[in-house]
Amino acid sequence: MSALDYLAETSLPAGIRTHIENHLVRLARAKDQLTLSLATERAEGYVEGVESARALTPATVEALYVAVDNAATARQLELEL
């Protein structure tokens, strides 16, 4: 599953979709655990900002958190191999 598949069924405004997709791609391309950790923090920070701005419904914000977590976990498992 690609990083972008985690958002396939989530309806998002174009600007927010572009930014979160960029974060998910960074997670998927992290070259080591440190890079993955930093990319995860940045992605979660972006979602926190969207949540604070009340730009999306709580359910959509939760879907973004889940997408970030799933992408980070998938990459972590790949790096451990």
C-alpha positions, 0 to 999 in steps of 0.5 A: 500500500502506498502512502497516498492510499491512506487518504483515498477515501478522505474528502479534503480541500485541495490545499490541505490534500497537497500538503498532507500528501507531501508529508505522507510521501516524506514518511514513505521515503525516510532513509532511517529512523531519525528521518522518519521520526522527524517526518512524523513529528512534522506531519503530526504538527501539520495535522495539529495546525489544521485541527487548531484552525478548525479547518476540517471536521473532527472525523476528518482530522482523526482520519489524517492522524490515522493516515500519518500513523499508518504511513509511519508504522509501515515505513518503520517496519520496512526500515527494520528489515 
